[in-house]
Amino acid sequence: MRLESINPATGEILDTHDGWSDERLEHALETAATAARAWRERPLGERAATIGALAARLRERSEALARLASLEMGKPIREARAEIEKSAWACEYYAEHAAAMLAPTPVGTDATRSYIDYEPLGTVLAIMPWNFPYWQVFRHIAPTLSAGNTLLLKHAPNVPQVAAMIEEVVHAAGIPEGVFTNLPIDVAQTAQVIADGRVHAVTLTGSERAGRSVAALAGQHLKKVVLELGGSDAFIVLDDADLDRVLSQAVTARFQNGGQSCIAAKRMILTPGIAEAFAERFVDAVARLKVGNPLVDDTQIGPMARADLRDELARQVDATVAAGAHCALGGQPIDGPGFFYAPTVLDHVEIGTPAYHEELFGPVATLIRVQDADEALDVANGSRFGLGASVWTADEARGEQLARALESGCAFVNGMVKSDPRLPFGGVKASGYGRELGLQGIHEFINCKSVWIK
């Protein structure tokens, strides 16, 4: 297997990498199993201190790491720098809080001394996506390694240089060989790893299709699995919302990372009193976004990560417009080198169209008009996805009521959906199950053991 690193801004091949043989993979699995026994015995405070040191290594190499993400998957350089800083924050958070999160919990019982102990499972396989190539990985490294597990990384095949750089930075922080290992392997070898008895759990962030495949295979081998899959997040704007504030957040919520985010605001659901004003001003704001070289500081929209992703997005947009939606802006690939797609706004999108039902993973916003807040909630919950959602209104109590009624893993009132090391993150329905981050994230890959002493 050959892994190609392609610059999506130019289409040029940056580098090629050989995948691993089965023999090399076997060596890595055995090394991880050996390392797991020693790592779990290391005092939790020492493990946490090492994770804290990792934050410093990330910041020291921030510019080089950010530049590599921009070159390899097209992320605007300013957003790439912010991703490195957020990854460092996650490491610091678990370095500070892991001891409290994993401390034995006493349980009062009659005439006994009982408590709940939190022990590592062993080795975890992380199958990670390309869209946030550092953050997605470090938000697993920090809690998983703090808990005493070892971690195997199967990164997306289009970011092999980022994957190798992550391993280099992790080891530079003092994390031993085998505790974290980058696996440049193919799909068949990934299935072998899931089936291997030395691997105890799997976590995947990716497509709904990939999630179904991994869950089925993990189930065959009775392995714990956490899935963070696609999303089609609702962005509900009620008549009384502060339009100026909503607009500034709406553009970022949809077009950050070129719209290539599971928690992007993919469906703008608008009530009648604000719909026209929002649509007009939103289109104007999107039209001003600067598209270009992701290595230039003022670029706001870079290329899409791969040519096939751009082609699929174009198909979804064309089908939606053919079904009657109004293309208010954009609506086509940009001519020239690279995998650029014009920032696009589709208005008056109706049920039955791709933009209404499917996840559009790119710089395309969908505007759906409804009659009132009740219909907005029905439309939001009508999706098969359930990752995140937001509600925008001057009535905070009403916003909270709607947020609690949304079928999603997280719901924000007057704020755009985002992940945060302090809060559990994940979805329901076709967006997956299990949680990353927060207390719940570090507890996903532990053995919650009851200890009863007479």
N, C-alpha and C positions, 0 to 999 in steps of 0.2 A: 504494500500500500504506500502511495506517495501523497503527502499532504502539501498542498500548494497554498502559499501565502500570496494573496492577490490584493493590490491596491485598488479599492473600489472607486476611487476618484479618477483613475486613469485606465483601469483594466489591465495594467501591467503586472507580471509576476514578480514579486519581491524576493521570494526564496522558495525552495522546496525542501521537504523534510521526509526522510524515510520513516515509515511506521515500524513498530516493533514486531519482531518475530515472536512466535509462541514461546520459544525458549527464554527470551528476555522477559516476557510477561510473567512467566513462571517464577523467574528469579525475583521480580518485583513483588509478587504476591507472597512469596516466602519471607522476603525481607520485611514486608509490612506486618506479617504475622508475628515475626520475632520481635520487631520494634514495639508492637502493641503490648506485649507482656511487660516490657521494661517501662514504657510510657505510662501505663495505668498505675504503676507502682510509684512513680515520681510524685512527690507531694504536690497537692493541688496548687499551693502557693507558688511553687517553682514553675509549674506549667503555665499558670496565669502570668507570671513575670515574663516568660518567654513570648507569650502572645502580646504582651505590652511592648516588648522590644520590637516586635514586628511592625508596630505602628510607626516607630522611628525610622525603620528601614524603608518603609513606603514613602515617607515624607522626604527622606534623603534623595530618593531616586524618582521623585514625582514627575519631573519634566520628561525624563527618558521614558518612563512608563506611559505617560499620557500621549507622548508623540507616537509610541508604538501602536496604541489603540487607534489613534487617528489614521495612521498609515494602513493598518491591517483590517479595520472594519468601518472606517469612515466617520467616526465620532468627531464633532467639532472640538478643537483642542481645549477650549475653555470648559466644556462639559467633561472632557476626559480628566482634566486636573481636579475638578470637583468630585469625580468618581474615586480618584485615588484618596482624596481627603476623607471621603465618607467611609472608605474601606479602613483607613487608619482609625477613624472614630469607632467603628465596630470592634476593632481589636482592643482599643482602650476600654471600651464599655465592658467587655467580658473579662478583661484583665482585672478590672475593679470589682465586678459584681459576681463572678463565677463562684467564688467561695461561699457566698451567702446563698446563691441559687442551688448549690449542691450540698449544703449542710444537711445532715440528718434531721428529719422532722420527728420530734417526739409525739407519741400518741398515748393518751391516757387510757389504761385498761385496768381492770380490777386485779390487784395483787401481782402485777407484773411490770416489768420495764420493757416497753416496746417502742420501736421507732421505724421510720421509713428511711432506708439508705438508697443512695443514688449512685449506681455503678456503671461504668462504660460498657457498651455492648461489644466493642472490639474494633473491627475495621469497617469503614463506611465507604461506599462508592458514590461519588458525586458526578452526575452527568450534567454538564453545564452548557449554557447557551453563549452566543457571541455578542448579544446586544449590550450587555453591561459586563464585559469580559473580566474585569477585576472585582467589582462589587458582588456579583453573583457568587464568585468563588470565596472571597474573604468573609462574606456573611455566613459561610459554612465553616471555613477554617477556624474562625474565632470561637464559636460555641462548641464545635465538635472536638477540637483538640483540647480546649479547656476542660472538657468533661472526661478526658482521658482516652478517647478513641484515636485511632489513626485514620487517615483520609487518603483515598485514591481519587485522583481527578481525571475524568474523561471529558476533556474540553471539546468545544465545537471544532470541527476540522478546518474551518476557515480562519482560526486564530491560533495557529501553532506556535508562533513566536511569542505571543502573550502568555500562552500556557507555560512555555519554557522559562520565561522571565519570572512568572509567579513562583515557580519552584526554586529558582535562583535566589529570589528575595527571601523566601521562607527559610531556606537553609542558612542564608547570611545572618538571619536573626537568631540562630542557634538551635533551631528545631532539628532534631537528629534525622539522619537518613532513615527512610522507611516510615517515619511518622507522617510525612506528606510526600506523595509520589505523583508526578505527572505521567499519565499513560497515553502516549500517542498510538492508539489502537483503533481498529475498525469496528464495524457494527457486530460482526460475528464474534470477535474477541471480547467485546463488551458483554455479550450474552454469556460467554464463558466465565467472565468475572462475576456476574450476578449469580451464576450457578455454583461457583466455587465455595466450598465449605469454610474457607478462611475469611470470607466476606460475610458480614453479619447484617448489613442494612444497605439500602439504596436511597438516594435522593436525586430527583430529576427536576430541572426547570427547563421547560421546552413546550413543544406543541401538544395538542390534545392527542394526536395520533401516536406520538412517541410515548406519551404517558400511558396510554392503553397497552402498548406493547411491553413497556417496562413493568407495569403493574401485573400483567398476566404472567410474565416470566418470574418476577419476584414471588408471586403467589404460589407458583409451582414448587418453589424451593423454600417456602415459608419464611421469607425475609421481610422484615419491616421496611416499608417504603413511604416516602414523603413526596408528593407531587405538587409542583407549582406550574400550572399550565397556562393556556391562553386566557385572554380577557377581552371583553367588549364593554368597558366601563361606561356607565351612565354619568352624565354631567347635567344635572337637573337645574334649570334656571327658572325661578318663579317670578311673577310679575313685580314683586316688591324688592328684588335684588338690587344691590348697588352696581349699576351697569359698568361704571368706570373700573371698579375693582374686579368685577367678574371678567371683563374682557382681557385685562392684563394677565390674569391667571389662566384663562381659557386657552390663549395662544401657547403659553408654556406647557400647559397640561396636555395639549394635543401634539405639539410639534417638537418637544424636547427629544433629543436623540433621533431626530428625523422621523418622529412618530413610531419608532421601532421599540416600543415598550409595552409590556403586558398590561401595565396600569395606566397607559395613556387614556385621556378622555376621548374615547372613540365615538360616543354618541352624545351629541348635545341635544338635550330634550327641553324644548322651549314652550312656555305657556303664552297665550295670545297677547297679553299686555306688553310683553317685552320682546317678542320674537322678531318683529321687523327691525327694530333698532339694533338688537343684538346682531342679527344677520348682516346688516349693512356695515356696521362698524367692525365686526369680526373679519369680514372679507377684506376690508381696507387694511386692517392690521396684518393679516396673513400675507397680503400682497407686498408688504414692506419687508418681509423677512429676506435676509441676504443668503442666497444659495451660492456655494462655491467650495473652494479648497478648504478642507477641514483643518489644515495646519495654519490657516490665517486666523488671527485672534478674533476678528469681527464677523467671521462666518457663523451663521445661525443654523443653516441646514446643509449638511454634507450629503454625500451620495448614500444610496441604499447599500446594504452590505454585500449583496450578491445580485448578479444579473437575473437569476431565476426568480428572486423575490420581487424585483421590479416588474418582471413580466406578469407575475401572478397578481400584483396590485393593479396593474393596467387592465387586466381581464376583469377584475371585480368592479373597477370604476366604469369601464365601458358597458358592462352588463347592467349596472345600476342606472346609468344615464339612458340606456336604451329602453329601460322599463319605466321611464318618465321622470326621474329625478332631474333637478336643474343643476347643471355644473356652473356654479357662480364664479369659479376661479380655477385655473390650472386644468387638470384633467388629462395630462399626457406626459410621457417621458421627455426629458430634455435632450435635444440633439447634441452630439459631441461625444468625447471620450468619457468613460466612467459610467456608473450606474445611477444617474441622477433622475429623480422624478419631481415634477413641478409641485410645489405646495398647492393643495387642492381643497376646495370647499364644495361639498354636495349639499344642496338645499332641497327641502320638500321631499325628503326620502321617505318612501312608503314601505309598508309591510310586504314581504315577499321578495325583496331585492337583496343582493349580496351585502350592500352596505348596511342594511337594517339587521341582518341576521349573522353575518360572518365577521370574524376579526379581520380588520384592515390594518396590516402591520407595515405602516409607512406614513408619509406626510399627507394624509387625507382626513379631513374632518367631515363628519356626517351630522347634518342638522335635521332633527325630527320635530315637527310641530304637533302639539297636543292641545286639548281644550281646557284642561285644568290640572291641579296637582294630583288628583286621583288617577287620571289617565297617565300622567307622567310616571307615577309609581308603577302602574300596570305595564307600561312600555319598558321601564327599567328592569322589572322582574321577569318580563317575558323572554329575556335572553336565556340561552342554555348555559351561558357563562355566569360566574358569580365571584369575581376577584375583588374589585373595588368599585366605589361609586361616590359621588359627591352631590350635595344639595346647596343651593345658593339662594338665600332669602334674608330679609331684614328681621324676620320673626324667628329668633333662635329656638324657641320652644317648638315651633312648628317644624323647623328644620331638623331638630333632634328626633321628633316623632317620625318624620319620614325616614331619617337615617336608620332608626331602629327597625323600620319595616322593610328596608332594602335587603334583598337576598344576596349578600356579598360577605366576603371575609373581612372587609373593612369599609367604613362609611365615614365620610368627612363632611362637616357642615362649614360652609364658607372657607374652605381650604381645598387645594388640589390634593389628590391621592398621592401618597408617597410612602416609601418604606423608611423605617426608623429602627435602629438597634434596640430601642427600649420597648417596642411594641411587637406583638406576634403578627406575622405576615403570612397570608395564604388565602385560599379560596374555597368555595363550595361549588356544587354542581360540576359542570365540565371544566371548571378551573382548577380542580384537583382537591387534595385533602392533606391534612397535616399542617404544621406551622413551622416557619423559620423565625429566627430572631426572638428577642424578649426571653422571659422565663420559659415559655412554652417551647421555644426553639431549642434551647439547650437540653430540655427534658425529652425531646423526641428520640434521641439516640442514647438513652440510658436504660438500665434495668432498674425499675422501681421496686426495690426489695423490701418486704416487710420482715423485720427482725423482732422476735418475741422471746423474752427472757423471763423465766419463772423466778 
